[in-house]
């Protein structure tokens, strides 16, 4: 019985597509199909951990890390940018992976 439970737990843990990044304390997706790369219009910082962008004329709030915020602080409102992000089903938030 213990062996069956251990195998079941191993299968569940290994099938999880979410991984924890110790460097940024954020969640990211290992599945490239879930990553969205698009052009966007940067609107500005919402708070210390999120930005607002327009994608296809629709506003979207995206969570950022402290390191990303330092880069983003040099951006100007309405600047055209390219971002990669994904939707985290665990936190129900969009998470920024990269920004240019």
C-alpha positions as a printed NumPy array, in Angstrom:
array([[  0.   ,   0.   ,   0.   ],
       [  2.831,   2.428,   0.863],
       [  4.45 ,   1.685,  -2.507],
       [  1.213,   2.469,  -4.379],
       [  0.809,   5.777,  -2.532],
       [  4.451,   6.694,  -3.153],
       [  4.101,   5.929,  -6.877],
       [  0.863,   7.926,  -7.103],
       [  2.477,  10.91 ,  -5.392],
       [  5.489,  10.704,  -7.694],
       [  3.235,  10.668, -10.766],
       [  1.25 ,  13.655,  -9.516],
       [  4.367,  15.676,  -8.711],
       [  6.122,  14.845, -11.962],
       [  3.084,  15.706, -14.083],
       [  2.715,  19.191, -12.615],
       [  3.574,  21.752, -15.341],
       [  4.297,  24.463, -12.784],
       [  7.732,  24.831, -11.262],
       [  8.968,  27.163,  -8.58 ],
       [ 11.812,  29.499,  -9.375],
       [ 13.922,  30.162,  -6.245],
       [ 15.578,  33.17 ,  -7.881],
       [ 12.392,  35.183,  -8.425],
       [  9.972,  33.499,  -6.026],
       [  7.452,  33.308,  -8.851],
       [  5.785,  30.51 , -10.756],
       [  6.543,  29.807, -14.385],
       [  5.248,  27.314, -16.935],
       [  7.484,  24.657, -18.432],
       [  5.047,  24.128, -21.313],
       [  6.063,  26.409, -24.234],
       [  2.533,  26.229, -25.672],
       [  1.257,  28.189, -22.658],
       [  3.726,  31.031, -23.19 ],
       [  2.272,  33.989, -25.089],
       [  4.641,  36.322, -26.949],
       [  3.097,  39.484, -28.37 ],
       [  3.516,  43.177, -29.007],
       [  1.823,  45.448, -26.486],
       [  1.457,  49.081, -25.514],
       [  2.965,  49.804, -22.104],
       [  0.629,  51.917, -19.965],
       [  2.468,  51.986, -16.651],
       [  3.058,  50.482, -13.231],
       [ -0.108,  49.622, -11.322],
       [  1.822,  48.976,  -8.109],
       [  5.24 ,  47.621,  -7.144],
       [  4.51 ,  44.164,  -8.567],
       [  2.268,  44.665, -11.612],
       [  2.014,  46.614, -14.856],
       [ -0.798,  47.485, -17.21 ],
       [ -0.484,  46.989, -20.953],
       [ -2.874,  47.174, -23.89 ],
       [ -2.964,  44.179, -26.2  ],
       [ -5.28 ,  44.558, -29.193],
       [ -6.807,  47.66 , -27.528],
       [ -7.71 ,  45.678, -24.378],
       [ -6.128,  46.399, -20.976],
       [ -4.283,  43.607, -19.177],
       [ -2.63 ,  43.58 , -15.752],
       [  0.522,  41.448, -15.569],
       [  2.52 ,  40.503, -12.475],
       [  6.236,  41.376, -12.513],
       [  9.293,  40.631, -10.41 ],
       [ 11.463,  43.209,  -8.665],
       [ 14.22 ,  42.727, -11.26 ],
       [ 11.723,  43.255, -14.086],
       [ 10.377,  46.372, -12.369],
       [ 13.853,  47.932, -12.376],
       [ 14.021,  47.497, -16.173],
       [ 10.428,  48.652, -16.692],
       [ 10.921,  51.871, -14.716],
       [ 12.858,  53.265, -17.703],
       [  9.885,  52.745, -20.051],
       [  7.568,  55.592, -20.993],
       [  3.751,  55.441, -21.103],
       [  2.371,  54.331, -24.494],
       [  5.726,  52.802, -25.478],
       [  5.458,  49.817, -27.819],
       [  7.006,  46.696, -26.254],
       [  7.284,  42.972, -26.875],
       [  6.345,  40.732, -23.95 ],
       [  6.198,  37.049, -23.137],
       [  3.766,  36.001, -20.432],
       [  1.461,  33.204, -19.306],
       [ -1.661,  32.691, -17.246],
       [ -1.068,  31.032, -13.87 ],
       [ -4.16 ,  29.   , -13.038],
       [ -3.057,  28.579,  -9.413],
       [ -2.978,  32.322,  -8.71 ],
       [ -5.368,  33.375, -11.532],
       [ -2.837,  35.998, -12.623],
       [ -0.886,  36.771, -15.767],
       [  2.864,  36.483, -15.126],
       [  5.527,  38.329, -17.132],
       [  8.414,  36.192, -18.377],
       [ 10.259,  38.714, -20.542],
       [  9.897,  42.281, -21.778],
       [ 11.714,  44.231, -24.501]])
